[in-house]
């Protein structure tokens, strides 16, 4: 059983959404801001992935 999206899939969705406004990268030409965005995307993707795994484990326990 594989419920929900995995971390890499979530990360791609988030990065894809950021690419909808490519001018933002141009105007935010600061390494610290770009690193902050990378960390936020990674953190959100990890949090959603962990949540999906928790839900999946709970469903597995319920189905036993």
C-alpha positions in Angstrom: 0.0 0.0 0.0 1.4 3.4 -1.0 -0.8 6.3 0.1 0.0 9.9 -0.8 2.9 11.5 -2.6 6.6 10.9 -1.7 9.0 13.6 -0.8 10.6 14.0 -4.2 7.2 14.2 -5.9 6.1 16.9 -3.4 9.4 18.8 -3.9 8.9 18.8 -7.7 5.4 20.2 -7.3 6.6 23.0 -5.0 9.5 23.9 -7.3 7.3 23.8 -10.3 4.9 26.3 -8.6 7.9 28.6 -7.9 8.8 28.4 -11.6 5.5 30.0 -12.5 7.0 33.4 -11.5 10.6 33.2 -13.0 11.0 37.0 -12.6 11.1 36.5 -8.8 14.4 34.7 -9.0 15.8 37.6 -11.0 14.7 40.2 -8.5 15.7 38.1 -5.5 19.3 37.7 -6.6 20.6 37.0 -3.1 22.2 33.7 -2.2 20.8 33.7 1.3 17.2 34.2 0.1 17.6 31.5 -2.5 19.0 29.1 0.2 16.1 30.0 2.5 13.6 29.1 -0.3 15.4 25.8 -1.0 15.3 25.0 2.8 11.6 25.9 3.0 10.8 23.7 -0.1 12.8 20.8 1.4 11.2 21.2 4.8 7.6 21.4 3.5 8.2 18.4 1.3 9.7 16.4 4.2 6.8 17.4 6.5 4.2 16.3 4.0 6.0 13.1 3.3 6.3 12.3 7.0 2.6 13.1 7.5 1.7 10.7 4.6 3.8 7.9 6.1 2.1 8.4 9.5 -1.3 8.2 7.9 -0.3 5.1 5.9 0.9 3.4 9.1 -2.3 4.2 10.9 -4.3 2.8 8.0 -2.2 -0.4 8.0 -2.8 -0.8 11.8 -6.5 -0.4 11.3 -6.7 -2.9 8.5 -5.0 -5.6 10.6 
